[in-house]
């Protein structure tokens, strides 16, 4: 499975770690789903995701953005990651989960049209874990993100 964000924010870029902003709920959510300590060192958290067959990446490889919010991304500056090559190198990828609406929108506009029919895995948008999306409770986000477990269960039976 692959979890795609849009583009790392300033805190993540500075730390060289995904979801490094202290108020981003990503690590808390996936730790609850996968059964590990959200406060563990970054390398251990990433290793636990790998053990659960979950990879992290971003739809956008490069862009110009004012601040850390997705709303600050200049659409004309977006350069996406090489997903045709990634999918060819990972033929067993079964599901893509978007961490928020912007990642899905950029995928649909810039990536999906470049994929050959039938090659793209199934995908689902999940609620953003960003602190900018404070209207949803942690419990509601966690409930929605449990879709990853359902996909893992389906993959184990295929």
Secondary structure, 3 states (H helix, E strand, C coil): CEEEECCCCHHHHHHCCCCCCCCCCHHHHHHHHHCCCCCCCHHHHHHHHHHCCCEEEECEEECCECCCCHHHECHHHCEECCHHHHHHHCCCCCEEEEECHHHHHHHHHHHHHHCCCCCCCEEEEECCCCCCCCCCCHHHHHHHHCHHHHHHHHHHHC
